[in-house]
Amino acid sequence: MPKTGFKYKCKDCGKVYEINNTLMLCPYCKEESLEGKPLKGVLEVVLPSYLRNLKVEFGNFDIHDYLPIEKEYFPSIPVGNTPLIKSENLNNKIGYQELYIKFDGTNPTGSYKDRASYLVSAFAKKFGLEEIVLASTGNAASSMAGIGAAAGQKIFIFVPSTAPRAKLIQCLQYGATLIPIKGNYDKAFDLSLQFSEITGYLNRNTAYNPMTIEGKKTSSFEMTAQLKKHIDYVFVPVGDGVVLSGVIKGFNDLKYLGLIRRIPKIIGVQSDKSKFIYEAFKNGNFDLSYKATTIADSISVDVARNGYSAVYDIRNINGDIITVTDEEILSAQRYISMNTGIFCEPSSAAAAAGFLKTKDYLQRESTVVLLLSGHGLKDIESASKIVDFPETYETDINQIMKRLKI
Ligand SMILES: *Cc1c(COP(=O)(O)O)cnc(C)c1O
């Protein structure tokens, strides 16, 4: 069934547009040069009002009904519907009974980015576009490469050459064209836009392509369907702030649709070594010369491209942004691994670290969801910093027992 009534709305001026394959930012609000700046004129998808009349049971819906692209265009690869895990072990240890982990490391390419890639891929298919370009710190790249492979699309990727190797190998396995550059993510972002301009290929850059925020709203629908009750807190890792805006968009939509009454308190977590959005939120300071140095590569962002839009969203729902140290991130990663069996990457562990840091100030009866956005195997280098690799044992059982002191 063809979809009607989905539109774009500029998050700055509120003008409404038809969705088409060339419109990325609001033509009135976007700036001449996008280089190294948060984007103005980010477009948000607005749902048609007739969706409010769909009679669905609380928590029982097909997400495709609430996305702007028809179901038939999505590639056949199972994105989303990730598990919401209640770890008895963890919960008993910290004295929370309603703490849940939404583990997005179980997506096909191992990260939350698949939610955006899935919708971008469907969008490209619908408009007959066969090539997709993007810049990434690693996960968006491996994600678009994988989802693109499922759809038979050609993917061109600009990444810092220092991105974790596993993510780059993923891209190559999936057959994408990898363009590792000497600069950082911010430089890759600008180069990929120039490349799109020259080639006319669809650009999937986060925040720039409106489908990225829209695609990232789906976890909020899933959490709601999985829990079937009010969620008090959601902890979300924040780099560019598109996951954050996506999660908020999801809850805003759910409220608009009448599927929830209240929006959870959403807490964005940044590393204190990558805190562009934190500073902007707390102090109104959008520091264009900011340099990020965190080990959590997926949230390592100098100037958050979705900065204005994310700060607007988090203020609008009365959420909060906090920071954690890299040490807290690594120890939270280990703590979650050891107590739940869920091995997430450092950026995701930031969300866990944010919760562990604030848990004594929240009500213990609260229903809390930690959004753990990526798989730990994607970045072995960082994970190895906090474990001691044992020296090789002699092949002698007696010596082994002796060293183990058992
Ligand atoms: C990209 C990413 C994030 C952060 O998303 P932003 O939209 O940049 O804030 C968090 N975790 C993982 C695993 C990611 O890949």
The ligand as an SDF file (V2000), in Angstrom:
LIG
                    3D

 15 15  0  0  0  0  0  0  0  0999 V2000
   26.9990    6.1350   16.6510 C   0  0  0  0  0  0  0  0  0  0  0  0
   26.9480    5.4430   17.9230 C   0  0  0  0  0  0  0  0  0  0  0  0
   26.5720    6.0830   19.1050 C   0  0  0  0  0  0  0  0  0  0  0  0
   26.2630    7.5490   19.1950 C   0  0  0  0  0  0  0  0  0  0  0  0
   25.3290    8.0130   18.2800 O   0  0  0  0  0  0  0  0  0  0  0  0
   25.2540    9.5430   17.8980 P   0  0  0  0  0  0  0  0  0  0  0  0
   24.0910    9.6470   17.0390 O   0  0  0  0  0  0  0  0  0  0  0  0
   26.5360    9.8770   17.2210 O   0  0  0  0  0  0  0  0  0  0  0  0
   25.1230   10.3140   19.1660 O   0  0  0  0  0  0  0  0  0  0  0  0
   26.5310    5.3270   20.2580 C   0  0  0  0  0  0  0  0  0  0  0  0
   26.8440    4.0310   20.2550 N   0  0  0  0  0  0  0  0  0  0  0  0
   27.2050    3.3750   19.1390 C   0  0  0  0  0  0  0  0  0  0  0  0
   27.5370    1.9330   19.2040 C   0  0  0  0  0  0  0  0  0  0  0  0
   27.2690    4.0620   17.9350 C   0  0  0  0  0  0  0  0  0  0  0  0
   27.6640    3.3900   16.8520 O   0  0  0  0  0  0  0  0  0  0  0  0
  1  2  1  0
  2  3  1  0
  2 14  2  0
  3  4  1  0
  3 10  2  0
  4  5  1  0
  5  6  1  0
  6  7  2  0
  6  8  1  0
  6  9  1  0
 10 11  1  0
 11 12  2  0
 12 13  1  0
 12 14  1  0
 14 15  1  0
M  END
$$$$
